[in-house]
Amino acid sequence: MEPVLELRGITKRFPGVLANDQISIDLKKGEIHALLGENGAGKTTLMNILYGLYKPDEGEIFVKGKKLEVSSPRDAIHAGVGMVHQHFMLVPVFTVTENVMLGDEYLLPGGLLDRKKAANRILEISQQYNLAVEPGSYIKDLPVGIQQRVEIIKLLFRHADILILDEPTAVLTPQEVNELFSIMKKLVEQGKSIIFITHKLREVMEFADRITVIRGGKVVGTTLPKETNQKQLASMMVGRQIELNIKKEAAVTGDPVLQVNDLKVLNTSHQVAVDNVSFEVRAGEVLGIAGVQGNGQTELVRCLTGLTRPVAGKITLLGKNVTHANAKTVKEIGTAHIPEDRQKDGLVLPYSIEDNLILNTWYEAPYARRNILQRKVILDYANKLVKRFDIRAPNALTATSHLSGGNQQKVIVAREFSRPIKFLVASQPTRGLDVGSIEYIHQRIIEKRDQGCAVLLVSTELDEVMQLSDRIAVMYRGQILAVVDARKTTREEIGLLMAGVKQAAV
């Protein structure tokens, strides 16, 4: 069978980076072809070339046997290629109908929009592919999973036969993930073809027909799910053997280290983001916070680490009231913080590794004497941490802006873990990291837990939360719906709680 899509020898260079290096892949009719690789591997760049957002330096694109010159997304759309981006391209204050027909409007005589005709077409598509979307709904009122369906309808409205889905499960609950893949199967059953970009091993094994792995801008192999396993795929992604299963003993817990009572926190729009939340974290345990991004986790972490103040409630850390304490005080009591955004809140990128390693202790002995930095002491200390935490860089004087995301994260982990701590807040600790760096960060977190540290883990990666946590608290719309035993719950139960279904509590 002739492929419906071929990419031949695609090469794309950016200043100092070879993003795509002679990549060749194809897509067959009625196939879900997974493009697997870590962030920065070149997957999205490749698809942006196919969709006309980038122009390749070398290579050719063929759609249904004909060479395609793509200079804009309009060229791709006319050829039957559509793309759902990781960050949705929707106007929140428009209805579903208005979003779907934007740029491809149905018009009445006189130039008025024919919303009724467009809505009827949307209903036809919705029913044909089991998408279940109401044309008159406003985007701002729809959950993320339904917004994603609107994006898919936009492509089908424009008669796309080839659909590119870029990290489509990144913001979905487990139930929404299953619904999405049911929709994808329905699409391919009716003759559509799908390229599915992801870094999640479990999903490609469960849902893909073929898997192509990209590493460092190159194709390292194409295989079938029945001919491989997650461990082999992980090795292909990073180029070495990876231990996917976290080895940990049962938690030996002590007294509460953190106690949170009736906490209420506002977001930057002065709306309630954390709504009367209460919980505790004990010494020697990992309490995971699960939930779809945007349900108050960010505001909770910023409050607990002294970066913002609550409007109500109480925070007790190691017996001390820190409700209105600043970040310096919280740190000095014994808190370590791996922030959600490492570049914005965790590092000063132009600074060297050595300076970033003492960002929150530079004024203490032995790094400073009478407020004068002791450069030799700092460099010796930095060299030890670079070696101990396997920070890959020419030397400790290298600017952190020149490091990969994984090594930037290791700098933060090295800084936070190398001083006496009793409480660790790890927010999205492995976001954007390769499988090898994820393995490393997970091991360090469990080490801290086993040393008696209380750990609060906040992650939108449910597999990460379930593997690392001893107990799991699920946040939904600023509230904790339930706290469950990680050993006795299931992905499905957690997923229902993430969707706001309280009956899932166990």
MOJOQUI-V402335 format. One record per residue. N is the residue number from 1. PHI is phi in whole degrees, -180 to 180 (* if undefined). OMEGA is omega in degrees with one decimal (999 if undefined). NEAR is the number of other C-alpha atoms within 10 Angstrom. Layout:
N&PHI&OMEGA&NEAR + N&PHI&OMEGA&NEAR
This chain:
1&*&179.3&5 + 2&-70&179.4&11 + 3&-61&174.3&14 + 4&-81&-179.9&20 + 5&-146&173.6&23 + 6&-135&169.1&22 + 7&-112&-174.7&21 + 8&-120&172.2&16 + 9&61&-177.4&18 + 10&-72&177.5&23 + 11&-129&178.1&23 + 12&-139&179.7&23 + 13&-114&167.2&13 + 14&-116&-179.5&9 + 15&-53&177.9&6 + 16&80&-175.7&6 + 17&-136&170.6&10 + 18&-100&-171.7&14 + 19&-73&176.5&22 + 20&-128&-173.7&27 + 21&-125&176.6&19 + 22&54&-178.6&16 + 23&-85&175.6&20 + 24&-130&174.8&16 + 25&-143&175.1&16 + 26&-137&-179.3&17 + 27&-134&179.7&22 + 28&-97&179.7&20 + 29&-65&177.9&20 + 30&72&-175.8&20 + 31&-120&166.7&22 + 32&-103&-177.5&26 + 33&-106&-178.5&25 + 34&-84&174.6&27 + 35&-105&-170.3&26 + 36&-106&177.0&27 + 37&174&-179.1&30 + 38&-76&175.4&21 + 39&-56&-178.3&17 + 40&92&-178.8&18 + 41&-74&179.3&23 + 42&114&-176.0&22 + 43&-65&-176.0&26 + 44&-68&176.0&23 + 45&-58&179.8&20 + 46&-61&-179.2&23 + 47&-71&175.3&21 + 48&-66&174.2&19 + 49&-69&179.2&22 + 50&-61&-175.7&31 + 51&-89&174.3&22 + 52&87&178.3&18 + 53&-83&173.4&17 + 54&-124&174.7&17 + 55&-106&-178.9&20 + 56&-71&173.9&22 + 57&-79&177.8&13 + 58&-147&173.0&15 + 59&108&-175.9&16 + 60&-135&177.3&18 + 61&-122&177.1&21 + 62&-123&175.0&17 + 63&-118&-178.7&19 + 64&54&175.1&16 + 65&85&-178.0&12 + 66&-108&179.3&12 + 67&-66&-177.3&13 + 68&-116&172.7&17 + 69&-96&-174.4&15 + 70&-111&177.6&21 + 71&-109&178.9&16 + 72&-161&175.7&16 + 73&-57&179.2&19 + 74&-60&177.8&15 + 75&-62&179.8&16 + 76&-64&-179.2&23 + 77&-62&178.8&20 + 78&-64&178.4&12 + 79&-88&178.1&19 + 80&89&179.7&18 + 81&-106&178.1&25 + 82&-132&-175.8&27 + 83&-135&170.4&24 + 84&-100&-176.8&21 + 85&-77&178.8&17 + 86&-59&175.7&16 + 87&-103&-170.1&12 + 88&-60&-179.6&13 + 89&-105&-176.5&12 + 90&-123&176.6&19 + 91&-98&-171.4&14 + 92&-58&-175.2&14 + 93&-88&175.1&13 + 94&-93&173.6&16 + 95&-77&175.0&18 + 96&-57&-178.7&28 + 97&-58&-178.3&27 + 98&-65&177.5&23 + 99&-67&-176.0&23 + 100&-66&-175.2&25 + 101&-88&-178.3&19 + 102&-61&-178.2&14 + 103&90&178.5&8 + 104&-144&-168.5&13 + 105&-75&167.3&17 + 106&-90&-174.7&15 + 107&-120&172.1&13 + 108&-90&173.0&11 + 109&-55&-176.8&7 + 110&98&174.1&6 + 111&92&177.5&9 + 112&-76&179.4&10 + 113&-70&175.7&15 + 114&-94&-177.2&14 + 115&-64&-177.4&18 + 116&-64&179.1&13 + 117&-63&179.5&14 + 118&-65&179.7&21 + 119&-63&178.4&19 + 120&-64&177.5&13 + 121&-65&178.3&16 + 122&-64&178.1&26 + 123&-63&177.6&18 + 124&-60&-179.8&14 + 125&-64&-178.7&19 + 126&-58&-179.3&20 + 127&-72&-177.9&12 + 128&-64&-174.7&13 + 129&-114&178.5&18 + 130&57&-176.7&15 + 131&-91&172.6&23 + 132&48&178.1&15 + 133&-127&179.0&19 + 134&-91&-174.5&17 + 135&-59&-175.7&23 + 136&-86&-178.1&14 + 137&-73&174.5&15 + 138&-84&-177.1&18 + 139&-57&-176.7&22 + 140&-62&-178.9&15 + 141&-95&-174.6&12 + 142&-98&172.6&16 + 143&-65&-174.1&11 + 144&-58&-177.8&17 + 145&-61&179.0&18 + 146&-75&175.8&18 + 147&-59&178.9&21 + 148&-64&176.9&27 + 149&-63&177.0&18 + 150&-61&177.5&28 + 151&-62&178.8&22 + 152&-67&177.7&24 + 153&-60&177.5&25 + 154&-56&-179.5&24 + 155&-69&-178.3&21 + 156&-68&176.1&23 + 157&-59&179.9&17 + 158&-97&173.6&16 + 159&66&177.4&15 + 160&-71&175.1&22 + 161&-104&-179.7&22 + 162&-115&-176.2&29 + 163&-113&175.4&23 + 164&-106&178.9&27 + 165&-115&-174.9&25 + 166&-95&-179.1&21 + 167&45&-171.2&19 + 168&-71&-176.6&21 + 169&-101&-171.7&21 + 170&-61&-174.8&17 + 171&-119&-176.1&20 + 172&-105&170.3&24 + 173&-75&177.8&25 + 174&-55&178.9&19 + 175&-67&178.2&17 + 176&-67&175.7&19 + 177&-62&179.4&18 + 178&-63&178.1&15 + 179&-64&179.1&16 + 180&-61&-177.4&20 + 181&-72&171.7&18 + 182&-65&177.2&15 + 183&-64&179.5&17 + 184&-62&178.5&22 + 185&-65&177.1&20 + 186&-64&179.0&17 + 187&-61&-177.5&22 + 188&-72&175.4&18 + 189&-61&-178.9&14 + 190&-99&168.7&13 + 191&97&176.6&13 + 192&-78&178.3&21 + 193&-129&-169.9&26 + 194&-130&165.9&27 + 195&-102&-172.0&23 + 196&-117&-177.5&22 + 197&-90&-177.9&24 + 198&-159&169.8&22 + 199&-124&-174.7&24 + 200&-99&-173.3&19 + 201&-65&-175.6&15 + 202&-61&-176.9&11 + 203&-68&-179.1&16 + 204&-68&178.5&25 + 205&-66&-174.8&19 + 206&-86&-167.4&11 + 207&-120&-173.8&18 + 208&-85&170.8&20 + 209&-88&174.5&16 + 210&-137&-178.5&20 + 211&-132&171.6&23 + 212&-114&-178.0&20 + 213&-103&177.2&22 + 214&-115&176.3&24 + 215&-138&177.7&21 + 216&58&177.2&20 + 217&83&-179.2&22 + 218&-122&170.9&20 + 219&-77&178.9&24 + 220&-104&176.0&15 + 221&165&173.2&13 + 222&-126&-175.3&15 + 223&-148&176.5&13 + 224&-109&179.7&16 + 225&-54&-178.0&16 + 226&-72&-177.9&10 + 227&-105&-177.7&7 + 228&-146&175.3&12 + 229&-150&-175.4&14 + 230&-62&-177.9&17 + 231&-66&178.3&15 + 232&-65&178.9&14 + 233&-64&178.3&24 + 234&-61&178.4&25 + 235&-64&176.9&15 + 236&-64&-177.2&21 + 237&-69&-174.1&26 + 238&-116&175.7&19 + 239&83&174.9&13 + 240&-157&179.2&11 + 241&-69&-177.5&14 + 242&-126&173.9&21 + 243&-96&-174.7&13 + 244&-81&-177.2&13 + 245&-91&-179.3&10 + 246&-78&179.9&13 + 247&-93&179.2&11 + 248&-151&175.7&13 + 249&-86&176.1&8 + 250&-61&-177.3&10 + 251&-67&171.9&16 + 252&-112&-171.1&13 + 253&-94&177.6&18 + 254&-118&-178.4&14 + 255&-73&175.7&12 + 256&-61&175.1&17 + 257&-97&178.2&20 + 258&-119&173.9&22 + 259&-130&-178.7&18 + 260&-118&-177.0&18 + 261&-128&172.8&15 + 262&49&-175.3&14 + 263&-79&176.3&21 + 264&-129&-177.1&23 + 265&-131&177.3&25 + 266&-96&174.8&21 + 267&-90&-176.1&14 + 268&-68&176.7&9 + 269&-94&178.6&7 + 270&64&173.0&8 + 271&-104&-178.7&9 + 272&-69&179.1&17 + 273&-106&175.5&22 + 274&-119&-166.0&27 + 275&-117&176.3&20 + 276&54&-177.0&17 + 277&-91&175.7&19 + 278&-135&174.8&16 + 279&-170&175.0&15 + 280&-140&175.2&17 + 281&-125&-177.2&24 + 282&-98&173.8&21 + 283&-58&175.2&23 + 284&80&177.4&27 + 285&-135&171.4&27 + 286&-109&171.7&29 + 287&-99&179.4&27 + 288&-92&172.9&29 + 289&-105&178.8&23 + 290&-101&177.7&29 + 291&158&174.0&31 + 292&-68&-179.0&23 + 293&-53&177.1&16 + 294&99&179.9&15 + 295&-105&175.3&20 + 296&106&-177.0&23 + 297&-63&-178.0&27 + 298&-61&-178.5&18 + 299&-66&177.9&23 + 300&-62&-178.0&24 + 301&-64&-179.2&21 + 302&-62&178.4&20 + 303&-71&-178.2&25 + 304&-66&-178.0&26 + 305&-99&174.2&24 + 306&82&-178.5&19 + 307&-87&173.0&15 + 308&-139&-179.6&20 + 309&-112&175.5&20 + 310&-78&174.0&20 + 311&-95&177.0&14 + 312&-162&177.5&15 + 313&101&-175.6&16 + 314&-141&175.6&18 + 315&-122&178.2&24 + 316&-119&-179.0&17 + 317&-123&-178.8&22 + 318&51&176.6&17 + 319&82&-178.3&11 + 320&-105&176.6&13 + 321&-76&-178.4&12 + 322&-117&-175.7&21 + 323&-54&-177.7&23 + 324&-117&179.5&18 + 325&-76&176.7&18 + 326&-87&-174.9&16 + 327&-62&-179.6&19 + 328&-64&179.4&14 + 329&-65&179.7&14 + 330&-60&178.8&22 + 331&-64&-174.9&19 + 332&-70&175.0&13 + 333&-72&177.1&16 + 334&131&-178.6&16 + 335&-103&170.4&26 + 336&-113&-174.3&25 + 337&-136&167.5&26 + 338&-99&-171.6&22 + 339&-77&-179.3&23 + 340&-61&-179.2&22 + 341&-112&-173.4&14 + 342&-64&-176.1&20 + 343&-79&-178.5&15 + 344&-84&-171.2&10 + 345&-114&-174.4&11 + 346&-110&-173.5&19 + 347&-139&165.0&23 + 348&-106&-167.3&17 + 349&-57&179.1&17 + 350&-71&-179.7&13 + 351&-72&177.6&16 + 352&-72&174.7&18 + 353&-58&-176.3&31 + 354&-61&180.0&25 + 355&-72&176.7&22 + 356&-67&-179.6&25 + 357&-73&177.8&26 + 358&-122&-175.9&17 + 359&-54&-176.8&15 + 360&-106&178.4&15 + 361&-135&-171.1&17 + 362&-61&-176.3&19 + 363&-87&-177.2&15 + 364&-95&171.0&13 + 365&-71&6.1&13 + 366&-94&-174.0&13 + 367&-75&178.7&19 + 368&-137&175.4&16 + 369&-134&-175.4&12 + 370&54&178.2&9 + 371&65&174.8&11 + 372&-107&-178.5&10 + 373&-65&178.1&16 + 374&-95&-169.2&15 + 375&-60&-178.8&13 + 376&-67&178.0&10 + 377&-61&-178.3&13 + 378&-64&-178.9&19 + 379&-67&177.8&19 + 380&-61&178.6&12 + 381&-62&-179.3&17 + 382&-63&179.3&24 + 383&-61&177.9&16 + 384&-65&-178.3&12 + 385&-71&176.8&22 + 386&-57&179.6&21 + 387&-73&-176.0&11 + 388&-65&-176.7&10 + 389&-101&173.7&19 + 390&54&176.8&14 + 391&-82&-173.8&22 + 392&-88&-178.5&16 + 393&-158&178.4&16 + 394&-56&177.7&8 + 395&-168&-176.2&15 + 396&-72&178.2&25 + 397&-89&179.8&15 + 398&-68&176.1&16 + 399&-65&-178.7&18 + 400&-66&176.7&25 + 401&-63&-178.8&16 + 402&-90&-178.1&14 + 403&-92&171.6&18 + 404&-68&178.4&15 + 405&-58&179.7&21 + 406&-64&-180.0&21 + 407&-75&171.9&20 + 408&-61&179.0&24 + 409&-66&177.9&29 + 410&-65&176.6&21 + 411&-62&179.3&28 + 412&-64&179.9&23 + 413&-61&179.6&23 + 414&-61&179.9&21 + 415&-63&-173.6&24 + 416&-76&-175.9&20 + 417&-89&-172.6&19 + 418&-99&172.3&13 + 419&-133&-177.8&12 + 420&-65&179.5&13 + 421&-132&176.7&18 + 422&-115&-175.9&22 + 423&-140&-179.6&28 + 424&-117&172.2&23 + 425&-107&-179.0&23 + 426&-114&-176.7&21 + 427&-106&-176.8&24 + 428&47&-169.4&19 + 429&-68&-177.5&25 + 430&-121&-178.1&23 + 431&-61&175.6&18 + 432&77&-176.9&16 + 433&-99&176.1&21 + 434&-76&-173.9&20 + 435&-60&179.9&22 + 436&-65&178.2&19 + 437&-68&176.8&19 + 438&-61&178.3&19 + 439&-56&-177.7&17 + 440&-65&-178.1&17 + 441&-63&179.1&19 + 442&-60&179.8&17 + 443&-62&-179.2&16 + 444&-67&179.1&15 + 445&-65&179.5&21 + 446&-66&175.5&23 + 447&-58&179.8&14 + 448&-64&176.8&20 + 449&-59&-178.5&24 + 450&-70&176.0&20 + 451&-85&176.5&14 + 452&99&179.0&20 + 453&-76&171.3&27 + 454&-86&-175.0&29 + 455&-122&170.3&29 + 456&-108&-178.6&24 + 457&-105&176.6&25 + 458&-117&-176.9&27 + 459&-153&173.6&23 + 460&-88&176.6&21 + 461&-86&-174.5&20 + 462&-62&178.6&19 + 463&-60&179.2&13 + 464&-64&179.6&20 + 465&-60&-175.5&23 + 466&-71&-179.4&21 + 467&-76&-173.6&16 + 468&-88&-168.2&24 + 469&-83&168.7&22 + 470&-95&171.3&21 + 471&-129&-178.1&20 + 472&-128&172.6&25 + 473&-104&-177.6&26 + 474&-106&178.6&26 + 475&-98&176.8&26 + 476&-145&-179.6&25 + 477&50&173.0&19 + 478&84&-179.0&23 + 479&-118&171.9&21 + 480&-94&-176.6&24 + 481&-76&-179.1&20 + 482&-167&170.4&18 + 483&-120&-172.8&19 + 484&-124&176.3&20 + 485&-78&-175.8&15 + 486&-61&-178.4&21 + 487&-78&-172.2&13 + 488&-113&-179.0&9 + 489&-103&179.3&16 + 490&-129&176.1&14 + 491&-58&-177.1&15 + 492&-66&179.1&13 + 493&-65&178.2&18 + 494&-64&-179.8&29 + 495&-61&177.8&23 + 496&-64&177.3&19 + 497&-63&178.1&24 + 498&-62&177.8&27 + 499&-90&176.2&21 + 500&93&-178.6&18 + 501&-92&-174.3&14 + 502&-69&-178.9&14 + 503&-63&179.6&11 + 504&-75&-176.2&18 + 505&-59&-179.6&15 + 506&-124&999&13
